């Protein structure tokens, strides 16, 4: 098989370069263009593992001259389905790649993949509900926790940071590719999950480590400063709190999410009868 051809680009005025720079640096550009910029070895490796449709492989000249083209070109078998995405390879001068990249230390490697919004939640699927969370690092960390602890879906209510923004993608470390993600979700869609809602509280409810946690369920995580919105808090739910024997006013929302989601996963894995709605398998 002959090596794939490459398309060198040297100008900042190139239309592709302008598009990629928007995708790499603007929080909501993916919604307009239906594409994602995935930069760095880890994200690209996770994209390969998830078999995402890669439209473009973009390498810096340094990586190309190091012979990395074949390593990062997604596999495209000769028996692929009609209409399958064909990946084009591009080589940018190092300075031009840095111009496109949103990173202080550009990786010199990126995939451009297709993106399509999810329209509806999946009823009955263990879910994390994000209510107006603002910090991209927090949201990315929560997505990683959701994927690790068996929650297959995340609903982001209106006012939550864009789930596929470059910063959330980097913080998520590939968790996006294994989750059903719904943005700008409504209260009605939360209710349509048909799951018991679990809300954290600083003062009400059982301690998480002592409670019988249902599975599947939906954990609701509120705004970093304001907490869960009143409309959500008025829905039928189970209030729960995290034991803090050392004090402190509150925990970072991503830290609280890790504790709560892990508690649910451990409870679902426990073979003893706890009156749970279901069980989770490793």
C-alpha positions as semicolon CSV with decimal commas, in nm:
position;residue;x (nm);y (nm);z (nm)
1;X;0,000;0,000;0,000
2;X;0,139;0,341;-0,096
3;X;0,184;0,596;0,183
4;X;-0,095;0,853;0,218
5;X;-0,043;1,182;0,043
6;X;-0,009;1,500;0,246
7;X;-0,129;1,853;0,185
8;X;0,124;2,115;0,302
9;X;-0,013;2,451;0,418
10;X;0,205;2,755;0,490
11;X;-0,038;3,050;0,497
12;X;-0,248;3,188;0,782
13;X;-0,496;3,304;0,520
14;X;-0,581;2,949;0,418
15;X;-0,952;2,879;0,477
16;X;-0,882;2,548;0,653
17;X;-0,635;2,716;0,887
18;X;-0,888;2,985;0,978
19;X;-1,153;2,721;1,052
20;X;-0,921;2,505;1,261
21;X;-0,811;2,807;1,464
22;X;-1,174;2,883;1,550
23;X;-1,233;2,521;1,648
24;X;-0,918;2,514;1,861
25;X;-0,973;2,844;2,040
26;X;-1,345;2,931;2,049
27;X;-1,574;2,763;2,301
28;X;-1,881;2,728;2,080
29;X;-1,733;2,703;1,729
30;X;-1,806;2,330;1,711
31;X;-2,180;2,396;1,725
32;X;-2,166;2,619;1,417
33;X;-1,931;2,404;1,212
34;X;-2,019;2,052;1,328
35;X;-1,653;1,967;1,385
36;X;-1,413;1,917;1,675
37;X;-1,040;1,993;1,701
38;X;-0,875;1,719;1,910
39;X;-0,515;1,810;1,987
40;X;-0,246;1,596;2,145
41;X;-0,146;1,232;2,159
42;X;-0,391;1,125;2,430
43;X;-0,703;1,271;2,272
44;X;-0,605;1,139;1,929
45;X;-0,535;0,793;2,070
46;X;-0,874;0,792;2,246
47;X;-1,040;0,905;1,923
48;X;-0,875;0,616;1,740
49;X;-0,992;0,374;2,008
50;X;-1,348;0,505;1,981
51;X;-1,325;0,484;1,599
52;X;-1,442;0,840;1,554
53;X;-1,481;0,958;1,194
54;X;-1,163;1,163;1,142
55;X;-1,187;1,410;0,857
56;X;-0,836;1,549;0,886
57;X;-0,505;1,458;1,045
58;X;-0,301;1,773;1,106
59;X;0,071;1,744;1,182
60;X;0,340;2,001;1,245
61;X;0,636;1,982;1,010
62;X;0,853;1,856;1,297
63;X;0,622;1,558;1,359
64;X;0,588;1,488;0,988
65;X;0,965;1,488;0,937
66;X;0,992;1,252;1,236
67;X;0,789;1,000;1,037
68;X;0,469;1,009;1,246
69;X;0,224;1,025;0,956
70;X;0,159;0,650;0,936
71;X;0,136;0,619;1,315
72;X;-0,150;0,868;1,343
73;X;-0,335;0,808;1,017
74;X;-0,662;0,636;1,120
75;X;-0,705;0,288;0,974
76;X;-0,922;0,286;0,661
77;X;-0,981;-0,068;0,544
78;X;-1,049;-0,143;0,178
79;X;-1,380;-0,304;0,272
80;X;-1,522;0,001;0,447
81;X;-1,885;0,093;0,415
82;X;-1,988;0,328;0,134
83;X;-1,975;0,691;0,249
84;X;-1,717;0,620;0,521
85;X;-1,503;0,917;0,618
86;X;-1,176;0,940;0,427
87;X;-0,905;1,111;0,630
88;X;-0,694;1,377;0,461
89;X;-0,349;1,454;0,598
90;X;-0,215;1,810;0,633
91;X;0,129;1,936;0,733
92;X;0,164;2,283;0,885
93;X;0,485;2,470;0,948
94;X;0,555;2,462;1,323
95;X;0,479;2,831;1,366
96;X;0,151;2,796;1,177
97;X;0,045;2,502;1,392
98;X;0,119;2,715;1,700
99;X;-0,099;2,989;1,549
100;X;-0,388;2,742;1,519
101;X;-0,342;2,572;1,854
102;X;-0,501;2,695;2,174
103;X;-0,222;2,545;2,388
104;X;0,078;2,722;2,538
105;X;0,288;2,429;2,418
106;X;0,132;2,317;2,088
107;X;0,125;1,940;2,045
108;X;0,193;1,939;1,673
109;X;-0,073;1,672;1,629
110;X;-0,450;1,705;1,592
111;X;-0,755;1,532;1,450
112;X;-1,054;1,714;1,306
113;X;-1,364;1,501;1,361
114;X;-1,732;1,541;1,289
115;X;-1,972;1,641;1,567
116;X;-2,348;1,615;1,588
117;X;-2,569;1,728;1,875
118;X;-2,777;1,472;2,063
119;X;-3,146;1,562;2,060
120;X;-3,291;1,352;2,341
121;X;-3,176;1,176;2,658
122;X;-3,182;0,799;2,696
123;X;-3,442;0,707;2,960
124;X;-3,322;0,473;3,232
125;X;-2,949;0,524;3,165
126;X;-2,745;0,621;3,472
127;X;-2,695;0,996;3,434
128;X;-2,517;1,300;3,571
129;X;-2,711;1,627;3,547
130;X;-2,503;1,947;3,535
131;X;-2,690;2,259;3,645
132;X;-2,517;2,575;3,517
133;X;-2,161;2,466;3,599
134;X;-1,916;2,729;3,474
135;X;-1,565;2,594;3,516
136;X;-1,436;2,392;3,221
137;X;-1,188;2,202;3,436
138;X;-1,462;2,096;3,676
139;X;-1,688;1,981;3,395
140;X;-1,413;1,783;3,222
141;X;-1,321;1,613;3,550
142;X;-1,686;1,523;3,611
143;X;-1,713;1,369;3,265
144;X;-1,410;1,153;3,345
145;X;-1,571;1,043;3,671
146;X;-1,899;0,966;3,496
147;X;-1,727;0,745;3,240
148;X;-1,511;0,573;3,502
149;X;-1,797;0,494;3,742
150;X;-2,050;0,358;3,495
151;X;-2,266;0,663;3,427
152;X;-2,333;0,651;3,055
153;X;-2,501;0,988;3,009
154;X;-2,453;1,353;3,103
155;X;-2,722;1,619;3,069
156;X;-2,600;1,978;3,076
157;X;-2,876;2,226;3,153
158;X;-2,883;2,565;2,984
159;X;-2,617;2,790;3,135
160;X;-2,358;2,513;3,169
161;X;-2,024;2,563;2,997
162;X;-2,012;2,411;2,646
163;X;-1,933;2,041;2,687
164;X;-1,719;2,022;2,372
165;X;-1,528;2,346;2,422
166;X;-1,152;2,300;2,379
167;X;-1,087;2,332;2,754
168;X;-1,354;2,077;2,850
169;X;-1,229;1,837;2,582
170;X;-0,877;1,856;2,721
171;X;-0,993;1,815;3,081
172;X;-1,219;1,525;2,982
173;X;-0,920;1,327;2,847
174;X;-1,135;1,130;2,604
175;X;-1,430;1,061;2,834
176;X;-1,655;1,241;2,583
177;X;-1,622;0,952;2,341
178;X;-1,785;0,696;2,572
179;X;-2,076;0,910;2,696
180;X;-2,415;1,017;2,562
181;X;-2,394;1,395;2,605
182;X;-2,690;1,627;2,579
183;X;-2,641;2,003;2,595
184;X;-2,892;2,277;2,680
185;X;-3,118;2,017;2,837
186;X;-3,452;2,115;2,989
187;X;-3,625;2,037;3,315
188;X;-3,870;1,823;3,119
189;X;-3,583;1,614;2,983
190;X;-3,452;1,558;3,334
191;X;-3,795;1,430;3,434
192;X;-3,806;1,213;3,122
193;X;-3,504;1,018;3,250
194;X;-3,744;0,818;3,466
195;X;-3,474;0,781;3,730
196;X;-3,453;0,861;4,101
197;X;-3,282;1,198;4,143
198;X;-3,003;1,235;4,401
199;X;-2,909;1,585;4,516
200;X;-2,617;1,676;4,736
201;X;-2,677;1,905;5,030
202;X;-2,449;2,061;5,289
203;X;-2,701;2,010;5,571
204;X;-2,987;1,774;5,477
205;X;-3,030;1,403;5,411
206;X;-2,831;1,092;5,492
207;X;-2,458;1,073;5,455
208;X;-2,363;0,927;5,119
209;X;-2,151;0,651;5,273
210;X;-2,443;0,535;5,492
211;X;-2,728;0,558;5,240
212;X;-2,878;0,288;5,023
213;X;-2,822;0,431;4,679
214;X;-3,051;0,329;4,391
215;X;-2,911;0,210;4,060
216;X;-2,949;0,337;3,796
217;X;-2,994;0,692;3,918
218;X;-2,932;1,054;3,823
219;X;-2,699;1,268;4,033
220;X;-2,769;1,642;4,007
221;X;-2,469;1,874;4,049
222;X;-2,532;2,244;4,088
223;X;-2,360;2,571;4,005
224;X;-2,024;2,617;4,182
225;X;-2,148;2,913;4,385
226;X;-2,528;2,901;4,379
227;X;-2,590;2,527;4,403
228;X;-2,887;2,352;4,245
229;X;-3,159;2,574;4,096
230;X;-3,486;2,594;4,286
231;X;-3,685;2,439;4,002
232;X;-3,465;2,129;4,013
233;X;-3,469;2,114;4,392
234;X;-3,850;2,110;4,384
235;X;-3,854;1,782;4,186
236;X;-3,891;1,462;4,390
237;X;-3,542;1,366;4,500
238;X;-3,326;1,203;4,766
239;X;-3,110;1,459;4,951
240;X;-2,763;1,337;5,047
241;X;-2,458;1,490;5,208
242;X;-2,090;1,411;5,222
243;X;-1,926;1,355;5,559
244;X;-1,652;1,612;5,624
245;X;-1,500;1,524;5,963
246;X;-1,224;1,776;5,907
247;X;-1,462;2,066;5,855
248;X;-1,445;2,314;5,567
249;X;-1,748;2,495;5,432
250;X;-1,785;2,297;5,113
251;X;-1,609;2,081;4,856
252;X;-1,519;2,161;4,498
253;X;-1,801;2,032;4,277
254;X;-1,573;1,796;4,083
255;X;-1,442;1,651;4,411
256;X;-1,797;1,607;4,539
257;X;-1,896;1,442;4,210
258;X;-1,609;1,191;4,236
259;X;-1,718;1,093;4,588
260;X;-2,086;1,061;4,499
261;X;-2,047;0,878;4,168
262;X;-1,797;0,637;4,319
263;X;-2,036;0,567;4,608
264;X;-2,310;0,481;4,357
265;X;-2,077;0,254;4,160
266;X;-1,960;0,072;4,472
267;X;-2,317;0,029;4,591
268;X;-2,426;-0,110;4,254
269;X;-2,135;-0,356;4,252
270;X;-2,214;-0,486;4,601
271;X;-2,369;-0,834;4,565
272;X;-2,559;-0,810;4,891
273;X;-2,929;-0,713;4,873
274;X;-2,967;-0,341;4,925
275;X;-3,302;-0,286;4,764
276;X;-3,133;-0,137;4,456
277;X;-3,312;-0,085;4,128
278;X;-3,036;-0,268;3,940
279;X;-2,673;-0,375;3,944
280;X;-2,359;-0,257;3,771
281;X;-2,114;-0,502;3,616
282;X;-1,740;-0,455;3,580
